[in-house]
Amino acid sequence: MILKKILGSIAALVIMVGGILMIQPKSMQGDTILAQVVSGLQEGPMQPEQPKTRGLLMFRGTPERNNYGSGNYERIPQQAWKYPSKAMCASSSALGVTKVWCGTGWTGQPVVWDNPNGVREIIFGAYDRNVHFVDAATGKDTRPVFKTGDIIKGSITMDPDGYPFIYFGSRDNNLRIVSLQQEGKTQLLWKLNANSRKGIWNDDWDGNPIIKDDILYEGGENGWFYAVKLNRAYDTNGVATIKPEIVFSEALFNDDLIKKTDKNLSIESSPLMIGDRVYVANSGGRIVGFDISKVEEGIAPIVFDYWAGDDIDATLTTDGQGNLYAVAEAERLNKRSKEVGQIIKLNPNKIGDPREWGVAVPKDIETGIGGGLWSTPAHYKGYIYAVTNPGHLLIINTADGKVMKRMKIGVHEWSSPSIVNDTLVIGLCNKGALRGYSLKENPVEPKLLWEKKVGTAGGCVESTPALYEGTISVGSRDGFMYHFKPAEIKQEVVY
């Protein structure tokens, strides 16, 4: 149902404290915060605008999720540092189960950006409940950690328009905006609690927010999709200000979907933007496209609605031609999921059934590992590269859905593949390693270039690595973040 009414807003009391502008916002859930307001793209015709902030700023780089990184990755990487000195671990409870989590997980891709002080800063959330800020050159903290109340699984978004803000969620039920304007410090500016709306299933924030034209788009595990007008600006003193206001929200669950599936209808997938549409999927397999051309007026009608049958946690992707690619888990194994497959190409502009093709990813008979995908695929020269939970790399022709190559690479593989300058880089859980393949000679016959162990034995690379200007930053379930640089080329001296 189209929700035309503005469902919420953020009231703010502006006061002066010691000559400093202060804002006291009141979020929908009633939380009050006193805060000083401080301050390799995929080919195709639909290229995103160049961001004003320099770096790899969100999961897959852009709202279109098609920037996998930059640099050359033909040479085996060498470890530059390991962070921190003690493993990042904490206990966490969900749905009645408590356990200890270590390192970083899914999706967990770090932000890499060049801050105004000339420091290349790596920013990531971890299972120790903290957001960390690390100097890429030294592996040392650039500022104290930002503490949350529970573990952080998803990827952080750095403001793409030059404002010194980061946006991220935590399992403590809060979506946050934090300022980095003051050197060596952080400051909470705003938060949205998932329990501010009557939701379903859970209350985490695992998705990675996107920001476009001063609007933040995000879905929560409460099953709701939000559009937040940020109202970012600079005051006369050059101080960055922000005054968030929820202008639109809509539940992706309804009675019909509950009857078809169950109540596991959270949103863990990150939103995808194509033109004036934002697409998002939920754990019931529902894929929805919103027309956001009038979202500031509280109007964002559903213009695309497709049911894939099973849980979709991986992020939707596009090929630059307006087509959607969705990958689903294989948990319910209902009639619908068997009909459409676990890797699906959709044409949202097509009259009638938008499904162009589907590929099944069943349980691995030999290992017994369940089928489906948690990893977000990559696109390259008319092919899609999909890493499956049973541990296969599938290379599929996007024109007809034909599987051109099936390679066994591990078990329980959730890290999303990246392709930069003809090199495919994949994180491996089973081996606790990174692997690089050349696609230069033949995109359907990957040539192994290197394999690099990450961390200690038993360490699983579940997070998506950040590839930036030849370096790789990636967390491991062994409790640490690792930073790699290209191996030095040895110069042969001739006498």
N, C-alpha and C positions, 0 to 999 in steps of 0.2 A: 504494500500500500504506500502511496506517495505521502510523505509527511510534509505538509506545506507550512505548518506553523513553526516558528522558531522555538525550539524546545528548551533553550536555556541561555543564559548570558552570565557574564562575569561583572559584578558590580565592583567599583573601586573607589576608595577614599584616597584622594591625593593630599598629602600633607608635606610640610617642610620640616626637616629635623636637622638643625645645625647648618642650614643653608644647603642641604642635600635633598634632592627630590626623592620622596619615598612614596611607594604605592602599597596600599593595603587591600589586596584583592580578596574577593569571597567567591569561591568556586561553587558549582552546583551542589556539591555534597555538604557544604557548610564549613569546610576547612578554612581557617583564616591564617594567612601567612603575612608577616611583616617583612618586606624585602626591599632593599635598595635596588633600583633598576639600573643596572650597569651593563655598563656595556660588556685509451684504445676503444673508441666507439664502434658498435656493430654497424656494418654497412646497411644502406637502405635510405629511402627518401625522407624518413621521419627522424631527423637528428635533433637532439635536445639543445637548448640554448647553453652557451658557455657560462658556467656558474661564476659568480664574483669571488667566491671563496676558492682558493687553490688547494686541491687535494682530492682524495677519494672519500666522499662525504657521507655516503649512506650505503646500505646493502645494494650491490650492483650499480652504485655510482650515480644514477639519475632516476627521476620519477618513472622513466621508461624502462628502467632496470636493464640497460644494455651497455653500460660502461664497466668492463671487467678489470680495468687497470691500465698501466702504461709501463713501458720499458722492454728490455730484452731478457728472455728467460731460457735461452738455449743452453747456457752453462749451468752446471750443478751449483746450487747455492751453498754458501758457507755460513755457519752460525756466527752472528756478530755478538749476540748477548741472549741471556735467559733472565726473565723477570717474573716475580721478585726473588728475594733470597729464601723465602718460605712459601710453601704451596698455598694457593688461594682456595680455601675450602670453607664450607659452612653447611649446617644442617638445614633442611627445609621440609615442610609438610604440605601435601596436596591430596585432597580427596581421601583423607584419613591415613595416608602413608607418609612416614618420616624417614629420611635417609640423608647421608652426607654426600654433598656434591663438591667436586673439585675442578679447578681450571675454568675453561670456557666451553660452551656447547653450541647448540643449534639455535640461531644461525651464526651469531657471534662474530661477524666480520668487523674488524677494527676500522675506525676512522683514521685516516692519515691526512694531516693538513699542516700547512705552513702558517704558524700564528704570527700576529703583527710584530712580535719581538724577534722574528727571524729564526725561531726554533721549530723544527719539524716535530710535531707532536702526534703520538699515537694514543688514541682514546678508545677504551673498550669497557664493557661491563663484564663482570665475572661471577662465578659461583660463590665467592666470598662475600657477596651482597654489596660490593663496591664498584664504583666507576673509577678506573685508573687512568692516569695521565703520564705518559712516558716520553722522554726525549729519545727520538729515533737514533740519534748519534751515539748516545752513551748508555741507554737502557736504565737511566735513573729517573726518579719521579720529577715532574715539572711543577707539580702542585699536589697538595694533600688529596687523598682519595675522597670521593663523594660517597657517603654512606647511605644505603637504603635499608629497608626493613626485611628484605628477603633476597633470594638469588636473582641474577639478571641473566636471561638466556638470549634475548634478541640482540640485534645490531643497533647501535646508536646512530642518530642522524645529526650531522653538523649543519648549521644554517648555511644554505647555498648562496645567499645574497649578501654576504659580508658582515652580517650581524654576529656578535660573539656569543651565540646561544647554541646549546645542544638540546636534543629532544630524545627521550627514551622512556621505556617502561620497565617495570620490575614485577616480580611475583608478589610484592607487598601490596598489590592492587592499584598502584599509582602510576599514571603517565605524567612525566615531569618536563619542565623547561628550566634549565640551569644556565646561568651566565658565567662566561669565562673572561669578562672584560678586564677585571682586575688581575694584574700579573701575579701568578703564583697562587691564585685563590679561585674558589667556586662559590656561587650563591644561588640558592633555590629561589625562583621567581614565581612559579605556578605549578599546581598539580591537579590532576583530575582523577578521582577515585572511581574505580569500576563499579562500586556498589552505589554510586549516585543514581543509577538507573536499575530498574528491576531486570536483571539479566537471566542467563541460563547457564548451567554447567559449571562455570568457573569465573575467576576474576583477575587473571594475570594479564600482562601486556607483553606478548612475544613478538608481535609484528613490528616492522620498521617503518616509522612515519615518513611520508613524503610531503614536501612543501613546494607550492607553486602559487605565484601571484598572491603572496601573503596569506595563503590558506594552508593549514596543516590537515592532512587526511590520515586517519588511522582507525583500525578496528581492534576491539578488545575481546578477551575471552568471555566477557559477559554477553557476547553475541551482538553487540551494537557497533555500528559504523558511525564515525564522527567527522565533521568538518569544522575546524576551529579557525576563525578569523584572528590573526595574530596581532594586527595593528602595531607593527614594528615601526620605529622611527628613530631619529636622532634629535635630541634637543639642541638648543642654541649653544650649549657647551660641548657638543659632540658626544654626549652620553647616550648610549643605545637604550631605548625604552621599548616595552612590550606590554600590551593590554589584551590578553586572549579573551575571546568571546565565542562560545559555541553557537554557530549559526544553523547547523543542521545535524540531525542524528536520526538513524533508523535502525531498527532491529532486523537482522537477516534471518531470524527464526520466526516461524508461525505454526499454527496448528496443523496445517497440511504437511509441512516438512517433518514435524514431530511424528505424525502418523506413518510417514514413509520410512523414517529412520529411527531416531530415538532422541533423547535430550542432549546428547553431545553435539551441540551446535554452536560452539565457540568460534571466534575468528582468531586464528594463529598466523594465517597467511598475511604477507605484507601487501598493501595496495599497489596497483599498477596504473599508470596514467598513459592514455593514448589520446592526444588532442584534447577535446573538451569532455572526455569521459574518464572516470575513474572506475576500475574494476577491482573487485575483491571477492574472495571465496571463503567459505566456512567449513566447519568440520562435518557438516551434513552433505557436503558435495555441491552446495548451491553456489553458483557463480553469478554475480550481479554486476551490471554496469550502470553507473549513475551519470546522467547528463548534468555537468557541474557549471554550465554556462550562466545560471542564475543562482548559484549556491549562496552568494552573499545575501540574497533576499530570502533565504531559508527554503529555496526550491531546488530540488535535485531529483527529478523523476527517474524511476528505473526504466531504462531503455533496452536492457538486455537481461535475460533471466534464464539460466540453464541449470539443470540438475544432473550431476555426474554420478550420483549414487553413493559415493564413499568420501571419507575424510580427505580434505585438501588443506594441508598445512604449508606446502611449498608455495612459493610466490609464482603468480601467473607471469608469463613472458609474452613478448611479441616479436615479430620478424621484420618490423619496419614497413609492412604492407597492411597493417591494421588487423591482422589475424591474431587470435589468442591461442596460447598453448597452456594447457593445464595438466598437472600430474597429480595423481591421487594415491592414497594408501590402499592397501587391500585388507581391510579389517572387517567390514560388514559382509563382504562377499555376497551382496544381494543381487537380485536379478538385473537391476539397472547397471551396476558396476561391471557385471559380466558382459552386458550388451555393448557398452561404450568403451571399455578398456581403461587402463590406468595412465596412458599418455594420449592426450586428446588434442587435436587441432580443431579450432572453432573459428568460423567466420561470422562475427557479430552483426554484420551488415547484410547477411544473406536472408532472403525470405524463405520461411520454412525451417527445416532442421538445420541448425548452424554447424553441425558436426561434419567435418571433411573426412576425417579418419580417426581411428583409435588403435592403440597397440596394447595388448594385454601384458601385464607383468605379474605372473603368478608366483606362488610359493616355490622356492627352490627345492626340488625333490631330493637332491643329494644331502643337503644340509638341514632341511626342514625350516629354514629361515623364511619368514613371511614375505609376501610379495609387496608390490607398490613402491612408492617413492616418497621421500622427505626432502630430497635434494632438488634444488631449482636448476633446470637445464640451461645450457648455453647454446647460442646460435652462431653459426659460422658457414658462410658460403653456401647457403641453401640446405644446410643440415642442422639437426638438433642433436646435442650431446647430452644424454641423460644418464645419471648414475642412480642405480636402483638399490633398494634395501637388501635384496639377496646378494648384491655385490657385483653387478655387471655394469659395464659401460656400453650403452646402446647408441649407435649412430644411425639416425633416421633421416631419410629424405623427406624434407618438409612438403614437397609437392604432392607425393602420393602415399606417404606413411610407410614406405618400404624400409625394413630394418636392413641397413647395409653392412653393419658390423655388430657383433656381440662379443665382448671381451670380459673375461672373469678378472676382476681386480681386487676383490676382497670379500668382506662380509659386513653387514650392518653399515653401509656407506651412506652418510647423510650430508657430508660436506659438498657444497655446490661447486661444480667445475668452472674454471675461468679460462678464457682464450685471449691471449694478448700477443699480437705480432706473430701469428702462425704457431704459437706454442700453447698447448693445452696443459694446464696445471690442475692437479686433483689432490685433495687431501684424503688420506686413507685412515680409517679407524682400525681395521683389523691389524694392519702393520704398523700403525703409529708413525706414518711417514707422509712425505710429499713426493709426488711423481710428476715428471715433465715429459710430454710427448710432442714431437714435431708433426705438424699438419701441412707443412709447406709443400712436400712432394705430392701427397695424396690425402685429402681430408677424410677419406673413409678407411685409410690404412695408417693409423697413428704409429709413429716410429719412436720407440722409447729412447729418450735422451739421458735421463738420470732418475735416480731415486734417492731421497735424502731422509734419513731417520730424524724424527722429531721427538726429543725428550727421552724419557726412560722407558724401559720395557713395560708393556701394558698400557702405555699412554695412547689414547684414541684421538685422532684428529677428526672431530665432529663439526668444528666450526669451519666457516668459509674463510680462506686466507685473503688478506689484503695485498694485492700486487700493485706496487707503486714505484715507478722509475727504477725498475730492476731489483727492488727489494721485496721481501715477503715477510709479512707479520701474521702470525697465526698462533692461536692458543691450543692447548692440549688438555685432555681430561686428566693428565698427570698432575695438574695444578699450576702450570706455568704458561707464560707467554714467551714465544720465541721470535727472534728477528734475524732474518737471513739477508745476506748481500751476495752479489755474484762473485764467483771464484775469480781470483786474480789471474790474468793471463801471464804465464811465465815467458819472459823474453829470452830467447836463445842468443848468447853472446858468441860472436864469431871473431876469432883472433887471426 
